[in-house]
Amino acid sequence: LHGALLPLQQHGYAWDEPSGGYFLWMRLPAHTNAADVLERIRATEVDALPGTLFSQLPLPYHAVRFAFSLFDANDLREAGRRVVGALT
C-alpha cells in the first residue's frame, strides 16, 4: 500500500512508512476537506476511516486510516492505485 501511494506525496499527502502494526495513517494536505477525500476514496471500493474517530480530542490535522494487515500485497497495490486515481 505504501509504495502504491507514493505519487500522492507530490500533492501534499504524507505518512510514515509502517514498520509493523495494522494501519497506515495518511495525513491530508492543509485545507483539504476530509469528508470529500473519504467520499472519493470509498467511491473506488476502498475503505478508509477518518482519523478523528480514534481520538477523543480534536486532531490538529486531518488524517485517514487504512487497515492493511488482512490483505495480500496484490490487493494492497490495487487499493493504492485506486486511491491515487481518486485523489489526483
Stockholm file with secondary structure:
# STOCKHOLM 1.0

chainA/1-88         LHGALLPLQQHGYAWDEPSGGYFLWMRLPAHTNAADVLERIRATEVDALPGTLFSQLPLPYHAVRFAFSLFDANDLREAGRRVVGALT
#=GR chainA/1-88 SS CHHHHGGGGGGTCBCCCCSSSSEEEEECCTTCCHHHHHHHHHTTTCCCEEGGGGCSSCCSSCEEEEECTTSCHHHHHHHHHHHHHHHC
#=GC SS_cons        CHHHHGGGGGGTCBCCCCSSSSEEEEECCTTCCHHHHHHHHHTTTCCCEEGGGGCSSCCSSCEEEEECTTSCHHHHHHHHHHHHHHHC
//
